[in-house]
Amino acid sequence: HLKEVIALAPDHEAARAALGYLRVGSAWMTQEEFFTSRGYVPSGGQWKLPQHVELEAAERARELAEKRLRADIRNWIEQIVKGRNGEEASRRLNAIRVPLAAPALAEILSDDEQPKDVRLMCLDLLGKLPPGLANAHLIALSIDDKDAEIRDKCLDELTRGGSSTAVDVYIALLASKDKVSGLLKDAGFERLPLIKAIKELRGGTKVTDQNAEAKYKSLERYSKN
């Protein structure tokens, strides 16, 4: 019926709208014609530009690859801990060089129920990846991990990457008046060459960030999720 209406009255707005047409200038176009003419393609029930579809596909592939690698890493770690095919598992772990491995390695490093040698192995593997991939975990662990060696090695890894984010957090916390500031000072953070150098470059300007503790807590929560 509606098609008969527009056949007799091509500009009948109600009939056109009911059939899903849009007025574009002086012409009527279906939604499909409209988006197709502008280079869009259908994807997941929506119209998207091809480059967006490609980016989404690449992101899904990345997430899937990361999920599979996380499962592999945890499986290899379990084999090492339980002494099952440990040599092959160690070989596979030590061959990892892809940044996608960083989240899984950081999660295991942050798990204080894991054996210390496993945690140190994960930290060593992170050191073979591009720096900066696990800064939130490393900052939190360098401040409050129970094991002094792990704290020190996390700080070493942050120093390798020259993390300005870490330095800003440390300086803000050192300037605050709370228990975290006391822990850092007791651990000698105030005397670290990198922090001292940045303080000097800033001309002795004090950091007065009132949210230092909140920022640290945010990092701490992130590192444990």
Secondary structure, 3 states (H helix, E strand, C coil): CHHHHHHHCCCCHHHHHHCCEEEECCEEEEHHHHHHHCCCEEECCEEECHHHHHHHHHHHHHHHHHHHHHHHHHHHHHHHHHCCCHHHHHHHHHCCCCHHHHHHHHHHHHCCCCCHHHHHHHHHHHCCCCCCCCHHHHHHHHHHCCCHHHHHHHHHHHHHHCCHHHHHHHHHHHHCCCHHHHHHHHCCHHHCHHHHHHHHHCCCCCCCCCCHHHHHHHHHHHHHC
